[in-house]
């Protein structure tokens, strides 16, 4: 049942995905753009081996992350190695061919936690936590790569004490068993429809923010390879500032530090 309505002033969550030593240049570039507009971001950190690097072996990048947190940005865990894996024990309810096809279509090879059982999801999440903690970072939230997580992964996150996780359509408050309905817009670089999709996303974002409907904007490293995506994002951020949008992080949402979102109690 609904416990609140859409808020009376627009709010925006900017999430920087795939933040890792292997994408250090792109992550720093995106964050500099976000900060230029005076906005905050939630950085989704991949701590394990990915794109030729690992956070455990890059103290300079870890220091950059801590400095970003000190400036008011949030750091969250974004899986372990950001690639599709299967639980060989077959312990997940998502271990079906249908789920395999769905994951490949929606996440394009990064659906790491989509078909994992409880033991393997816990192993990977704890490994990520340990690397972050060794770097002086305590992540309160978890966003699975591709926004896809098995039921067993969700149970693991609750058991390990995470405050929230996310899907493309909502933020899941794990402590209060509720969903905060707030959609995420994400680009798809490298497609024949990239330009058309960028314009469509920009119009959707501007419309929602103008009508004071909360929104999430997901920025990925590969988006920076297409100037159309970068310019569309900059125009969206400029519009957000122009209409007085409130810049918030995921922790702000689950802590109740923003006025009324539409919230739905999860089924028992």
C-alpha positions in Angstrom: 0.0 0.0 0.0 1.1 3.6 -0.6 2.4 5.4 2.5 3.2 8.7 0.7 2.7 10.6 -2.5 5.3 12.1 -4.9 7.2 14.9 -3.2 6.4 18.5 -3.6 9.8 19.6 -5.0 11.8 17.6 -7.5 14.7 15.6 -6.2 17.6 14.0 -8.2 19.9 11.2 -7.5 23.0 11.1 -9.7 24.7 7.7 -9.6 28.1 7.2 -11.1 28.3 3.5 -12.1 31.4 1.3 -12.5 33.7 3.4 -10.4 37.1 1.5 -10.3 40.8 1.9 -10.9 40.2 0.7 -14.5 37.8 3.6 -15.1 39.6 6.2 -12.9 39.8 8.8 -15.7 36.2 8.5 -16.7 35.0 8.4 -13.1 36.9 11.6 -12.2 35.7 13.3 -15.4 32.0 12.5 -14.6 32.4 13.6 -11.0 34.0 16.9 -12.1 31.0 17.6 -14.3 28.5 16.8 -11.5 30.4 19.0 -9.1 30.6 21.9 -11.7 26.8 22.1 -11.4 26.9 22.0 -7.6 25.3 18.6 -7.3 26.1 15.5 -5.3 26.5 11.9 -6.5 26.5 8.3 -5.3 29.6 6.6 -6.6 29.0 2.8 -7.2 32.4 1.2 -6.6 33.6 -2.1 -8.1 36.4 -3.1 -5.7 37.5 -6.4 -7.3 39.5 -7.3 -10.4 37.9 -5.5 -13.4 39.3 -3.8 -16.5 42.9 -4.6 -15.5 42.9 -3.2 -11.9 41.7 -3.7 -8.4 41.0 -1.2 -5.6 43.2 -3.2 -3.2 46.2 -2.4 -5.4 45.5 1.3 -6.0 45.9 3.4 -2.8 45.8 6.6 -4.9 42.4 5.9 -6.3 41.2 4.9 -2.8 42.4 8.2 -1.5 40.4 10.0 -4.3 37.3 8.1 -3.3 37.7 9.1 0.4 38.2 12.7 -0.7 35.0 12.6 -2.7 33.1 11.2 0.3 34.5 14.1 2.4 33.0 16.5 -0.1 29.5 15.1 0.4 29.3 12.3 -2.1 28.3 8.8 -1.2 30.2 5.6 -1.8 28.3 2.4 -2.4 29.3 -1.2 -3.3 28.7 -2.2 -6.9 29.3 -6.0 -6.9 32.7 -7.6 -6.9 34.0 -8.0 -10.4 31.1 -6.7 -12.6 30.8 -9.6 -14.9 28.2 -12.4 -15.5 28.8 -15.5 -13.4 26.8 -18.6 -12.7 26.6 -20.4 -9.4 27.9 -23.8 -10.2 26.0 -25.2 -7.2 22.8 -24.1 -8.9 21.4 -22.9 -5.6 19.5 -19.8 -6.9 15.9 -19.7 -7.9 17.1 -17.6 -10.9 19.2 -20.5 -12.2 17.1 -21.0 -15.3 17.5 -20.5 -19.0 14.8 -17.8 -19.0 16.7 -15.8 -16.4 20.0 -16.3 -18.4 18.4 -14.8 -21.4 16.8 -12.0 -19.4 20.1 -11.1 -17.8 22.0 -11.1 -21.1 19.4 -8.8 -22.7 19.1 -6.3 -19.8 22.6 -6.2 -18.4 24.7 -7.2 -21.4 27.2 -9.4 -19.6 27.5 -7.6 -16.2 24.7 -9.4 -14.3 27.0 -10.7 -11.7 24.5 -11.3 -8.9 21.5 -12.3 -11.1 21.8 -16.1 -10.7 23.8 -16.5 -7.5 22.8 -18.5 -4.5 23.2 -17.4 -0.9 26.7 -18.8 -0.4 28.3 -17.4 -3.5 26.6 -14.0 -3.2 27.7 -13.7 0.4 31.3 -14.6 -0.6 31.5 -11.9 -3.2 29.8 -9.2 -1.1 32.0 -9.8 1.9 35.1 -9.8 -0.4 33.9 -6.4 -1.7 33.3 -5.1 1.8 36.7 -6.2 3.0 38.5 -4.4 0.2 36.5 -1.2 0.8 37.1 -1.3 4.5 40.8 -1.8 4.0 40.6 1.4 1.9 38.9 3.3 4.7 35.4 3.1 3.2 32.2 1.7 4.7 29.5 1.2 2.1 25.9 1.3 3.5 24.3 0.5 0.2 24.6 -2.0 -2.6 23.6 -1.7 -6.3 24.0 -5.0 -8.2 25.6 -4.7 -11.7 22.9 -4.3 -14.3 20.4 -3.7 -11.4 19.8 -7.4 -11.3 20.0 -9.5 -8.1 18.7 -12.9 -7.2 16.3 -13.4 -4.3 19.2 -15.1 -2.4 21.4 -12.0 -2.9 18.6 -9.8 -1.4 18.5 -12.0 1.6 22.2 -11.9 1.9 22.2 -8.1 1.8 19.7 -8.0 4.6 21.7 -10.5 6.7 24.9 -8.5 6.3 23.2 -5.3 7.4 23.1 -3.2 4.2 20.6 -0.3 4.4 19.4 -0.4 0.8 19.8 -1.9 -2.7 18.4 -0.6 -6.0 16.7 -1.7 -9.2 16.2 0.4 -12.3 12.8 1.4 -11.0 13.1 1.8 -7.3 15.3 2.0 -4.2 14.7 -0.9 -1.8 14.9 0.1 1.9 16.2 -3.2 3.4 15.7 -2.1 7.0 12.0 -1.0 6.6 11.0 -3.5 3.9 9.7 -0.9 1.5 10.4 0.3 -2.0 10.9 4.0 -2.8 9.6 4.4 -6.3 12.1 6.5 -8.3 13.1 5.5 -11.8 16.6 5.6 -13.3 17.5 6.9 -16.7 20.5 5.2 -18.3 22.1 5.7 -21.8 23.1 2.9 -24.2 26.3 3.9 -25.9 27.4 2.1 -29.1 24.0 1.5 -30.5 22.5 2.7 -33.8 19.8 4.3 -31.7 22.2 6.1 -29.2 21.4 9.6 -30.5 17.7 9.1 -30.6 17.7 7.5 -27.1 19.8 10.3 -25.7 17.3 12.9 -26.9 14.4 10.9 -25.6 16.0 10.5 -22.1 16.8 14.2 -22.0 13.2 15.1 -22.7 11.9 12.6 -20.1 14.3 13.9 -17.5 13.4 17.5 -18.2 9.7 16.8 -18.1 9.9 14.8 -14.8 12.0 17.4 -13.1 9.8 20.3 -14.3 6.8 18.5 -13.0 8.6 17.9 -9.7 8.7 14.1 -10.1 11.8 12.5 -8.5 14.4 11.0 -10.8 17.7 9.1 -10.9 20.3 9.7 -13.5 22.7 6.8 -14.1 26.1 7.8 -15.6 28.5 5.2 -17.0 32.1 5.4 -18.0 31.5 4.4 -21.6 28.9 7.3 -22.0 31.9 9.7 -22.2 32.9 8.2 -25.5 29.9 9.8 -27.3 29.6 13.6 -27.2 25.9 13.4 -27.8 25.4 11.6 -24.5 27.7 13.9 -22.6 26.0 17.0 -23.9 22.5 15.6 -23.2 23.6 14.9 -19.6 25.0 18.4 -19.2 21.8 19.9 -20.4 19.8 17.7 -18.0 21.9 18.7 -15.1 21.7 22.4 -16.0 17.9 22.1 -16.2 17.8 20.4 -12.8 19.7 23.3 -11.3 17.5 25.8 -13.1 14.2 24.4 -11.7 15.5 24.2 -8.2 16.0 20.4 -8.0 17.2 19.0 -4.7 20.4 17.0 -5.0 20.3 13.9 -2.9 22.1 10.6 -2.4 20.7 7.1 -1.9 21.4 7.3 1.9 19.4 10.5 2.0 16.4 8.7 0.6 16.4 5.7 2.9 17.1 7.9 5.9 14.0 10.0 5.2 16.0 13.2 4.7 13.8 14.2 1.7 10.1 15.1 1.7 7.5 12.5 0.8 8.3 10.0 -1.9 5.9 7.4 -3.2 6.7 4.4 -1.0 5.3 0.9 -1.3 5.4 -1.7 1.5 7.0 -4.9 0.3 4.9 -8.0 0.4 5.6 -10.2 3.4 
